């Protein structure tokens, strides 16, 4: 029963990532995937968030097809899940989660540009000049992405964390008892 419940929770989490991204797709580079996956990792841990990230990327690939962004997604979203699960274990403060979200969002822009230059441009001569040109071309979108994630994390992380923590406690009370006995 516990295993099937965990699988169902992972499926629901994955669905919210895809559905949330589609719901916000009309606003360029403003997306709920970062905060949702970060919260799932922070509250539920890596064994929920990592499969959720992988299912999300696979679903996106089925919807949108294969291109260079798939490589970036398979690197970035599991990395975000790992980092925020570690922050959850440490019970990081809000400013730490915001700073981490901003840094990871900055990394996303760099990562996608690196992958695009490496795979789309074919030749490796003048790699860094090509990277700088491609990155500079998307700087407005990267800035919007970073600023929106900063605002979203600042406004919504703690309230949503409280809601998800209560949900976890209701769904998996036995897991919560194990945590309490380990802490005592």
Secondary structure, 3 states (H helix, E strand, C coil): CHHHHHHHHHHHHHHHHHHHHHHCCCCCCCCCHHHHHHHHHHHHCHHHHHHHHHHHHHHHHHHHCCCHHHHHHHHHHHHHHHHHHHHHHHCCCHHHHHHHHHHHHHHHHHHHHHHHHHHHCCCCCCHHHHHHHHHHHCHHHHHHHHHHHHHHHHHHHHHHHHHHHHHHHHHCHHHHHHHHHHHC
